[in-house]
């Protein structure tokens, strides 16, 4: 992924108003992010851990979505991320929901997906971050194919958010 600026990020959101995008917290460490290892930029609001944000380049354009994390049930279990297929124990995978774009979202419609709670799918895929017990299962496909599959999963979720 190419490095992003705060302006790029704020202008990319498809399911937030301009005012919401202006007020959302943007990571302060943009210059230190491992951009070459990222397929999308994801972060959690440090003041509101139930709010997360994601920006990806899809079809040559930046698109961002605001996410809400569902409350954890407290049960310890192993769960797999729907995007990168990394298995986590405990609360390593969360149900994240996004308000749909446009009129549908204004009416309260949302879509959800179970994904890595820290939004570090790209780093798990490349072995730059360890999910601990469970982690990545062995697959016979190449890293490039895993990355393509993850990007396709992210794009499919963005399409669900953007559809009316």
Backbone as a printed PyTorch tensor [residue, N CA C, xyz], in Angstrom:
tensor([[[  0.8470,  -1.1750,   0.0000],
         [  0.0000,   0.0000,   0.0000],
         [  0.8890,   1.2340,   0.0000]],

        [[  0.4800,   2.2490,  -0.7250],
         [  1.2540,   3.4910,  -0.7340],
         [  0.9690,   4.2660,   0.5550]],

        [[  1.9400,   5.0250,   1.0440],
         [  1.7190,   5.8170,   2.2610],
         [  0.5710,   6.8110,   2.0730]],

        [[ -0.2120,   6.9830,   3.1320],
         [ -1.3680,   7.8690,   3.0860],
         [ -1.1440,   9.0840,   3.9800]],

        [[ -1.7870,  10.1630,   3.6180],
         [ -1.7610,  11.3660,   4.4440],
         [ -3.0780,  11.4620,   5.2070]],

        [[ -3.0980,  12.3300,   6.1960],
         [ -4.3270,  12.5440,   6.9550],
         [ -5.4450,  13.0230,   6.0260]],

        [[ -5.1310,  13.8790,   5.0920],
         [ -6.1410,  14.3760,   4.1350],
         [ -6.6980,  13.2280,   3.2980]],

        [[ -5.7990,  12.3690,   2.7840],
         [ -6.2430,  11.2000,   1.9930],
         [ -7.2290,  10.3640,   2.7970]],

        [[ -6.8810,  10.1100,   4.0470],
         [ -7.6910,   9.2450,   4.9080],
         [ -9.0640,   9.8680,   5.1380]],

        [[ -9.0970,  11.1010,   5.5710],
         [-10.3740,  11.7510,   5.8980],
         [-11.2960,  11.8670,   4.6730]],

        [[-10.7220,  12.0540,   3.4970],
         [-11.5200,  12.2120,   2.2810],
         [-12.0490,  10.8850,   1.7350]],

        [[-11.5910,   9.7620,   2.2730],
         [-11.9120,   8.4600,   1.6830],
         [-13.1800,   7.8030,   2.2200]],

        [[-13.7420,   8.2670,   3.3020],
         [-14.8070,   7.5190,   3.9770],
         [-16.1210,   7.5490,   3.2220]],

        [[-16.6910,   6.3460,   3.0310],
         [-17.9230,   6.1950,   2.2610],
         [-19.1550,   6.0720,   3.1530]],

        [[-18.9590,   5.7570,   4.4410],
         [-20.1130,   5.5640,   5.3190],
         [-20.1010,   6.5410,   6.4970]],

        [[-19.4780,   7.6870,   6.3040],
         [-19.4230,   8.7280,   7.3310],
         [-19.7070,  10.0780,   6.6770]],

        [[-20.2780,  10.9800,   7.4550],
         [-20.4720,  12.3310,   6.9410],
         [-19.1210,  13.0420,   6.9440]],

        [[-19.0570,  14.1710,   6.2540],
         [-17.8160,  14.9550,   6.2370],
         [-17.4550,  15.4120,   7.6410]],

        [[-18.4500,  15.7560,   8.4370],
         [-18.2120,  16.1730,   9.8150],
         [-17.6520,  15.0330,  10.6590]],

        [[-18.2180,  13.8340,  10.4890],
         [-17.7090,  12.6700,  11.2280],
         [-16.2720,  12.3740,  10.8200]],

        [[-15.9920,  12.4460,   9.5250],
         [-14.6290,  12.1780,   9.0440],
         [-13.6540,  13.2250,   9.5690]],

        [[-14.0950,  14.4410,   9.6870],
         [-13.2310,  15.5120,  10.1930],
         [-12.8960,  15.3020,  11.6730]],

        [[-13.8350,  14.7390,  12.4420],
         [-13.6440,  14.5480,  13.8780],
         [-12.9730,  13.2330,  14.2530]],

        [[-12.9280,  12.2620,  13.3430],
         [-12.3860,  10.9510,  13.7050],
         [-10.8780,  11.0340,  13.9680]],

        [[-10.3880,  10.2450,  14.9000],
         [ -8.9510,  10.2520,  15.1730],
         [ -8.1900,   9.5400,  14.0630]],

        [[ -7.1430,  10.1430,  13.5980],
         [ -6.2890,   9.5420,  12.5690],
         [ -4.9780,   9.1690,  13.2460]],

        [[ -4.4010,   8.0130,  12.9160],
         [ -3.1460,   7.6140,  13.5670],
         [ -2.0680,   8.6960,  13.4380]],

        [[ -1.3700,   8.9160,  14.5180],
         [ -0.3010,   9.9290,  14.5360],
         [  1.0100,   9.3820,  13.9710]],

        [[  1.0860,   8.0590,  13.8200],
         [  2.3340,   7.4280,  13.3810],
         [  2.3130,   7.0240,  11.9070]],

        [[  1.6440,   7.7890,  11.0710],
         [  1.5330,   7.4360,   9.6530],
         [  2.9040,   7.2870,   8.9990]],

        [[  3.8620,   8.0990,   9.3960],
         [  5.2050,   8.0200,   8.8220],
         [  5.9730,   6.7790,   9.2330]],

        [[  5.5130,   6.0950,  10.2780],
         [  6.2090,   4.9180,  10.7960],
         [  5.5190,   3.6090,  10.4340]],

        [[  4.4140,   3.6660,   9.7570],
         [  3.6780,   2.4410,   9.4000],
         [  4.4710,   1.6250,   8.3850]],

        [[  4.3690,   0.2810,   8.4420],
         [  5.0690,  -0.5690,   7.4670],
         [  4.2840,  -0.6620,   6.1560]],

        [[  4.2190,   0.4260,   5.4190],
         [  3.3550,   0.5360,   4.2460],
         [  3.5740,  -0.5800,   3.2330]],

        [[  4.8110,  -1.0120,   3.0450],
         [  5.0830,  -2.0690,   2.0640],
         [  4.4430,  -3.3960,   2.4560]],

        [[  4.1420,  -3.5710,   3.7360],
         [  3.5420,  -4.8090,   4.2210],
         [  2.0420,  -4.6950,   4.4580]],

        [[  1.4440,  -3.5610,   4.1380],
         [  0.0190,  -3.3610,   4.3930],
         [ -0.7990,  -3.4670,   3.1180]],

        [[ -1.9160,  -4.1700,   3.2320],
         [ -2.8840,  -4.2440,   2.1470],
         [ -4.0100,  -3.2450,   2.3740]],

        [[ -4.1550,  -2.7980,   3.6180],
         [ -5.0950,  -1.7570,   3.9990],
         [ -4.6030,  -1.1520,   5.3040]],

        [[ -5.0690,   0.0350,   5.6180],
         [ -4.7340,   0.6940,   6.8720],
         [ -5.9130,   0.5470,   7.8130]],

        [[ -5.6740,  -0.0400,   8.9670],
         [ -6.7240,  -0.1950,   9.9630],
         [ -6.2350,   0.2840,  11.3130]],

        [[ -7.1210,   0.9180,  12.0840],
         [ -6.7540,   1.3800,  13.4240],
         [ -8.0010,   1.4950,  14.2880]],

        [[ -7.7710,   1.5020,  15.5940],
         [ -8.8280,   1.6290,  16.5870],
         [ -8.7090,   2.9910,  17.2550]],

        [[ -9.8290,   3.5840,  17.5640],
         [ -9.8690,   4.8630,  18.2630],
         [ -9.3710,   4.6360,  19.6930]],

        [[ -8.2510,   5.2650,  20.0900],
         [ -7.7320,   5.0340,  21.4370],
         [ -8.6850,   5.4970,  22.5400]],

        [[ -9.5420,   6.4660,  22.2540],
         [-10.4860,   6.9630,  23.2520],
         [-11.7950,   6.1770,  23.2670]],

        [[-12.0470,   5.3930,  22.2430],
         [-13.2900,   4.6100,  22.1380],
         [-12.9550,   3.2720,  21.4860]],

        [[-12.5110,   2.2820,  22.2680],
         [-12.0440,   1.0070,  21.7000],
         [-13.0880,   0.2230,  20.8940]],

        [[-14.3570,   0.6360,  20.9750],
         [-15.3740,  -0.0500,  20.1650],
         [-15.4780,   0.5340,  18.7620]],

        [[-14.6750,   1.5660,  18.4700],
         [-14.6940,   2.1910,  17.1440],
         [-13.3710,   1.9360,  16.4310]],

        [[-13.4760,   1.4770,  15.2040],
         [-12.2990,   1.2330,  14.3770],
         [-12.5460,   1.8080,  12.9960]],

        [[-11.4550,   1.9420,  12.2420],
         [-11.5200,   2.5480,  10.9220],
         [-10.6170,   1.7700,   9.9850]],

        [[-10.9980,   1.7540,   8.7290],
         [-10.2460,   0.9980,   7.7420],
         [-10.2370,   1.7680,   6.4270]],

        [[ -9.0560,   1.8740,   5.8110],
         [ -8.9220,   2.5270,   4.5130],
         [ -8.1760,   1.5720,   3.5890]],

        [[ -8.7140,   1.3550,   2.4020],
         [ -8.0950,   0.4580,   1.4260],
         [ -8.1380,   1.1030,   0.0470]],

        [[ -7.2060,   0.6960,  -0.7830],
         [ -7.2360,   1.1290,  -2.1760],
         [ -7.9430,   0.0350,  -2.9630]],

        [[ -9.0800,   0.3870,  -3.5390],
         [ -9.8980,  -0.5660,  -4.2810],
         [-10.1700,   0.0030,  -5.6640]],

        [[ -9.8380,  -0.7460,  -6.6680],
         [-10.0220,  -0.3090,  -8.0600],
         [ -9.3540,   1.0470,  -8.3100]],

        [[ -8.1650,   1.2300,  -7.7280],
         [ -7.3980,   2.4430,  -7.9560],
         [ -7.8510,   3.6600,  -7.1730]],

        [[ -8.8440,   3.5060,  -6.2950],
         [ -9.3450,   4.6300,  -5.4870],
         [ -9.3330,   4.2600,  -4.0210]],

        [[ -9.1140,   5.2490,  -3.1760],
         [ -9.1610,   5.0180,  -1.7350],
         [-10.6040,   4.9750,  -1.2610]],

        [[-10.8790,   4.0460,  -0.3680],
         [-12.1950,   3.9520,   0.2540],
         [-11.9810,   3.6560,   1.7310]],

        [[-12.7200,   4.3550,   2.5620],
         [-12.6190,   4.1570,   4.0010],
         [-13.9790,   3.8350,   4.5880]],

        [[-13.9800,   3.0540,   5.6650],
         [-15.2180,   2.7500,   6.3780],
         [-14.9740,   2.8530,   7.8750]],

        [[-15.9980,   3.3270,   8.5680],
         [-15.9940,   3.3560,  10.0270],
         [-16.6640,   2.0710,  10.5060]],

        [[-16.0670,   1.4550,  11.5140],
         [-16.5510,   0.1800,  12.0390],
         [-16.8990,   0.3020,  13.5120]],

        [[-17.8080,  -0.5470,  13.9750],
         [-18.1360,  -0.6680,  15.3860],
         [-17.8700,  -2.1060,  15.8020]],

        [[-17.2040,  -2.2710,  16.9150],
         [-16.9070,  -3.5970,  17.4420],
         [-18.0350,  -4.0220,  18.3760]],

        [[-18.5430,  -5.2250,  18.1840],
         [-19.5820,  -5.7620,  19.0600],
         [-18.9740,  -6.0830,  20.4230]],

        [[-19.7820,  -6.0210,  21.4460],
         [-19.3280,  -6.3620,  22.7920],
         [-18.9010,  -7.8210,  22.8380]],

        [[-17.8040,  -8.0770,  23.5330],
         [-17.3010,  -9.4440,  23.6620],
         [-18.1670, -10.2350,  24.6370]],

        [[-18.2870, -11.5290,  24.3800],
         [-19.1220, -12.3830,  25.2330],
         [-18.3820, -12.8740,  26.4630]],

        [[-17.0710, -12.7750,  26.4700],
         [-16.3040, -13.2380,  27.6140],
         [-15.9290, -14.7080,  27.5410]],

        [[-16.4830, -15.4280,  26.5830],
         [-16.1370, -16.8410,  26.4330],
         [-14.7990, -16.9560,  25.7170]],

        [[-13.9660, -17.8720,  26.2000],
         [-12.6920, -18.1230,  25.5240],
         [-12.9350, -19.1680,  24.4500]],

        [[-12.6080, -18.8210,  23.2380],
         [-12.8150, -19.7440,  22.1250],
         [-11.8360, -19.3880,  21.0180]],

        [[-11.6670, -20.2790,  20.0900],
         [-10.8340, -19.9990,  18.9210],
         [-11.7600, -19.5760,  17.7940]],

        [[-11.3710, -18.4900,  17.1210],
         [-12.1780, -17.9630,  16.0260],
         [-11.2540, -17.5810,  14.8850]],

        [[-11.7530, -17.7270,  13.6640],
         [-10.9550, -17.4220,  12.4790],
         [-11.4390, -16.1290,  11.8370]],

        [[-10.4910, -15.3000,  11.4480],
         [-10.7830, -14.0660,  10.7220],
         [-11.3450, -14.4180,   9.3440]],

        [[-12.4080, -13.7660,   8.9610],
         [-13.0330, -14.0180,   7.6550],
         [-12.2230, -13.4760,   6.4950]],

        [[-11.3200, -12.5460,   6.7630],
         [-10.5430, -11.9380,   5.6900],
         [ -9.2270, -12.6580,   5.4500]],

        [[ -8.4060, -12.8340,   6.4920],
         [ -7.0580, -13.3870,   6.2950],
         [ -6.9480, -14.8470,   6.7280]],

        [[ -7.9920, -15.3870,   7.3380],
         [ -8.0520, -16.7750,   7.7980],
         [ -7.0390, -17.0860,   8.8980]],

        [[ -6.6950, -16.0810,   9.7010],
         [ -5.8560, -16.3000,  10.8700],
         [ -6.7520, -16.7020,  12.0280]],

        [[ -6.3480, -17.7350,  12.7610],
         [ -7.1050, -18.2020,  13.9120],
         [ -6.5570, -17.5350,  15.1680]],

        [[ -7.4580, -17.0160,  15.9830],
         [ -7.1090, -16.3720,  17.2440],
         [ -7.8640, -17.0480,  18.3730]],

        [[ -7.2870, -17.0070,  19.5670],
         [ -8.0360, -17.4400,  20.7410],
         [ -8.5160, -16.2020,  21.4720]],

        [[ -9.4850, -16.3750,  22.3610],
         [ -9.9880, -15.2440,  23.1330],
         [-10.6720, -14.2150,  22.2670]],

        [[-10.3160, -12.9510,  22.4750],
         [-10.9790, -11.8680,  21.7570],
         [-10.1590, -11.3550,  20.5760]],

        [[ -9.3400, -12.2080,  19.9720],
         [ -8.5120, -11.8160,  18.8330],
         [ -9.2930, -11.5730,  17.5610]],

        [[-10.5130, -12.1120,  17.4840],
         [-11.4130, -11.8560,  16.3550],
         [-12.6710, -11.2300,  16.9270]],

        [[-13.1360, -10.1650,  16.2850],
         [-14.3430,  -9.4750,  16.7450],
         [-15.3380,  -9.3330,  15.6020]],

        [[-16.6020,  -9.3020,  15.9820],
         [-17.6360,  -8.9540,  15.0180],
         [-17.5820,  -7.4400,  14.8540]],

        [[-17.2820,  -7.0030,  13.6450],
         [-17.2400,  -5.5780,  13.3380],
         [-18.4040,  -5.2780,  12.4030]],

        [[-19.1170,  -4.2190,  12.6990],
         [-20.2180,  -3.8190,  11.8330],
         [-19.9430,  -2.4340,  11.2810]],

        [[-20.4470,  -2.2070,  10.0990],
         [-20.2930,  -0.9190,   9.4370],
         [-21.6550,  -0.4450,   8.9750]],

        [[-21.9340,   0.8300,   9.2330],
         [-23.1560,   1.4330,   8.7250],
         [-23.0430,   1.4630,   7.2040]],

        [[-24.1180,   1.0960,   6.5330],
         [-24.1050,   1.1260,   5.0720],
         [-24.0130,   2.5640,   4.5910]],

        [[-23.4990,   2.7410,   3.4050],
         [-23.3610,   4.0660,   2.8100],
         [-24.7190,   4.5680,   2.3380]],

        [[-24.8490,   5.8790,   2.2630],
         [-26.0290,   6.5010,   1.6790],
         [-27.2900,   6.3820,   2.5070]],

        [[-28.4200,   6.4260,   1.8070],
         [-29.7400,   6.4270,   2.4400],
         [-29.9540,   5.1900,   3.3090]],

        [[-29.4840,   4.0470,   2.8420],
         [-29.6520,   2.8100,   3.5960],
         [-28.9950,   2.9160,   4.9690]],

        [[-27.8010,   3.4870,   5.0170],
         [-27.1140,   3.6690,   6.2920],
         [-27.8070,   4.6890,   7.1680]],

        [[-28.3760,   5.7320,   6.5550],
         [-29.1160,   6.7390,   7.3160],
         [-30.3460,   6.1300,   7.9760]],

        [[-30.8530,   5.0480,   7.3800],
         [-32.0010,   4.3460,   7.9450],
         [-31.5870,   3.3270,   9.0140]],

        [[-30.2710,   3.2210,   9.2650],
         [-29.7870,   2.3470,  10.3210],
         [-29.3170,   0.9750,   9.8650]],

        [[-29.2470,   0.7330,   8.5640],
         [-28.8190,  -0.5780,   8.0730],
         [-27.3040,  -0.7330,   8.1910]],

        [[-26.8820,  -1.9090,   8.6160],
         [-25.4640,  -2.2070,   8.7840],
         [-25.1410,  -3.5670,   8.1860]],

        [[-23.8660,  -3.8100,   7.9930],
         [-23.3680,  -5.1330,   7.6130],
         [-22.2320,  -5.4630,   8.5600]],

        [[-22.0000,  -6.7520,   8.7940],
         [-20.9740,  -7.1480,   9.7450],
         [-20.0840,  -8.2440,   9.2060]],

        [[-18.9210,  -8.3830,   9.8670],
         [-17.9520,  -9.3910,   9.4820],
         [-17.0820,  -9.7120,  10.6960]],

        [[-16.6700, -10.9620,  10.8280],
         [-15.7450, -11.3620,  11.8820],
         [-14.3220, -11.2250,  11.3450]],

        [[-13.5540, -10.2990,  11.9370],
         [-12.1910, -10.0420,  11.4720],
         [-11.2360,  -9.8740,  12.6530]],

        [[ -9.9370,  -9.8750,  12.3440],
         [ -8.9200,  -9.6630,  13.3720],
         [ -9.2380,  -8.3730,  14.1180]],

        [[ -9.3380,  -8.4480,  15.4330],
         [ -9.7310,  -7.3010,  16.2430],
         [ -8.7450,  -6.1450,  16.1170]],

        [[ -7.4680,  -6.4570,  15.8790],
         [ -6.4630,  -5.3930,  15.7620],
         [ -6.2700,  -4.9300,  14.3180]],

        [[ -7.0410,  -5.4740,  13.3980],
         [ -7.0050,  -5.1020,  11.9770],
         [ -5.6160,  -5.2730,  11.3670]],

        [[ -4.8700,  -6.2540,  11.8440],
         [ -3.4950,  -6.4880,  11.3800],
         [ -3.4100,  -7.6820,  10.4350]],

        [[ -4.4430,  -7.9420,   9.6740],
         [ -4.4750,  -9.0880,   8.7550],
         [ -3.2200,  -9.1500,   7.8840]],

        [[ -2.8220,  -8.0200,   7.3250],
         [ -1.6650,  -7.9760,   6.4220],
         [ -0.4020,  -8.4790,   7.1110]],

        [[ -0.2360,  -8.1120,   8.3680],
         [  0.9680,  -8.5020,   9.1060],
         [  0.9230,  -9.9790,   9.4910]],

        [[ -0.2540, -10.5060,   9.8100],
         [ -0.3790, -11.9360,  10.0930],
         [ -0.0590, -12.7550,   8.8400]],

        [[ -0.5810, -12.3320,   7.6960],
         [ -0.3340, -13.0430,   6.4430],
         [  1.1570, -13.1660,   6.1430]],

        [[  1.8820, -12.0970,   6.3780],
         [  3.3050, -12.0360,   6.0270],
         [  4.2160, -12.5450,   7.1340]],

        [[  3.6370, -13.0090,   8.2500],
         [  4.4440, -13.5070,   9.3510],
         [  5.1340, -12.4040,  10.1400]],

        [[  4.6950, -11.1620,   9.9910],
         [  5.2870, -10.0270,  10.7050],
         [  4.6970,  -9.8810,  12.1060]],

        [[  3.5630, -10.5610,  12.3290],
         [  2.8990, -10.5400,  13.6230],
         [  2.3990, -11.9520,  13.9010]],

        [[  2.4870, -12.3630,  15.1510],
         [  2.1130, -13.7190,  15.5410],
         [  0.7950, -13.6820,  16.3060]],

        [[ -0.1340, -14.5230,  15.9270],
         [ -1.4320, -14.5880,  16.5960],
         [ -1.4000, -15.5090,  17.8080]],

        [[ -0.2420, -16.0880,  18.1000],
         [ -0.1480, -16.9740,  19.2520],
         [ -0.6600, -18.3630,  18.9180]],

        [[ -1.1920, -19.0260,  19.9230],
         [ -1.6870, -20.3840,  19.7590],
         [ -2.7380, -20.4130,  18.6630]],

        [[ -2.5830, -21.3040,  17.7380],
         [ -3.5000, -21.3830,  16.5910],
         [ -2.8660, -20.6990,  15.4100]],

        [[ -2.9760, -19.3850,  15.3680],
         [ -2.3250, -18.5810,  14.3410],
         [ -2.7160, -18.9570,  12.9310]],

        [[ -1.7370, -18.9970,  12.0870],
         [ -1.9610, -19.2780,  10.6770],
         [ -1.8810, -20.7730,  10.4280]],

        [[ -2.8850, -21.3170,   9.7960],
         [ -2.8220, -22.7230,   9.4130],
         [ -1.9660, -22.8420,   8.1490]],

        [[ -1.3800, -23.9850,   7.9580],
         [ -0.5580, -24.1940,   6.7730],
         [ -1.4600, -24.2770,   5.5440]],

        [[ -1.0850, -23.5340,   4.5110],
         [ -1.7930, -23.5830,   3.2380],
         [ -0.7700, -23.8050,   2.1460]],

        [[ -1.1660, -24.4970,   1.1100],
         [ -0.2330, -24.8030,   0.0280],
         [ -0.1860, -23.7030,  -1.0370]],

        [[ -0.9770, -22.6520,  -0.8950],
         [ -0.9470, -21.5820,  -1.8790],
         [  0.1450, -20.5680,  -1.5190]],

        [[  0.5380, -19.7770,  -2.4820],
         [  1.6200, -18.8050,  -2.2850],
         [  1.1580, -17.6240,  -1.4330]],

        [[  2.1170, -16.8930,  -0.9150],
         [  1.8080, -15.6800,  -0.1650],
         [  1.0260, -14.7110,  -1.0450]],

        [[  1.4170, -14.5730,  -2.3040],
         [  0.7120, -13.6660,  -3.2070],
         [ -0.7570, -14.0580,  -3.3510]],

        [[ -1.0270, -15.3570,  -3.4230],
         [ -2.4160, -15.8220,  -3.5370],
         [ -3.1870, -15.5330,  -2.2430]],

        [[ -2.5370, -15.6750,  -1.0950],
         [ -3.1860, -15.3580,   0.1830],
         [ -3.5110, -13.8720,   0.2550]],

        [[ -2.5710, -13.0570,  -0.2050],
         [ -2.7850, -11.6070,  -0.1960],
         [ -3.9440, -11.2500,  -1.1300]],

        [[ -3.9620, -11.8270,  -2.3300],
         [ -5.0450, -11.5680,  -3.2830],
         [ -6.3950, -11.9800,  -2.7000]],

        [[ -6.4440, -13.1140,  -2.0180],
         [ -7.6920, -13.5860,  -1.4070],
         [ -8.1490, -12.6090,  -0.3190]],

        [[ -7.2070, -12.1440,   0.5000],
         [ -7.5560, -11.2110,   1.5640],
         [ -8.0750,  -9.9010,   0.9780]],

        [[ -7.4050,  -9.3820,  -0.0290],
         [ -7.8510,  -8.1430,  -0.6710],
         [ -9.2390,  -8.3330,  -1.2820]],

        [[ -9.4770,  -9.4840,  -1.8780],
         [-10.7970,  -9.7660,  -2.4510],
         [-11.8620,  -9.8140,  -1.3490]],

        [[-11.5260, -10.3780,  -0.1870],
         [-12.4700, -10.4260,   0.9330],
         [-12.7700,  -9.0220,   1.4580]],

        [[-11.7360,  -8.1960,   1.5560],
         [-11.9170,  -6.8060,   1.9910],
         [-12.7840,  -6.0610,   0.9700]],

        [[-12.4910,  -6.2240,  -0.3020],
         [-13.2550,  -5.5570,  -1.3610],
         [-14.7240,  -5.9870,  -1.3360]],

        [[-14.9770,  -7.2550,  -1.0790],
         [-16.3590,  -7.7480,  -1.0160],
         [-17.1060,  -7.0980,   0.1490]],

        [[-16.4310,  -6.9180,   1.2750],
         [-17.0750,  -6.2600,   2.4110],
         [-17.3580,  -4.7880,   2.0770]],

        [[-16.3910,  -4.1080,   1.4780],
         [-16.6120,  -2.7200,   1.0760],
         [-17.7860,  -2.6370,   0.1080]],

        [[-17.9080,  -3.5940,  -0.7940],
         [-19.0170,  -3.5840,  -1.7500],
         [-20.3620,  -3.7290,  -1.0090]],

        [[-20.3820,  -4.5580,   0.0310],
         [-21.6090,  -4.7120,   0.8190],
         [-21.9460,  -3.4150,   1.5530]],

        [[-20.9290,  -2.7240,   2.0580],
         [-21.1580,  -1.4450,   2.7390],
         [-21.6800,  -0.4110,   1.7580]],

        [[-21.1390,  -0.4030,   0.5550],
         [-21.4860,   0.6200,  -0.4470],
         [-22.7770,   0.3540,  -1.1900]],

        [[-23.2650,  -0.8950,  -1.1730],
         [-24.4900,  -1.2140,  -1.9340],
         [-25.7190,  -0.6770,  -1.2130]],

        [[-26.7420,  -0.3690,  -1.9980],
         [-27.9610,   0.1890,  -1.3970],
         [-28.9910,  -0.8650,  -1.0510]]])
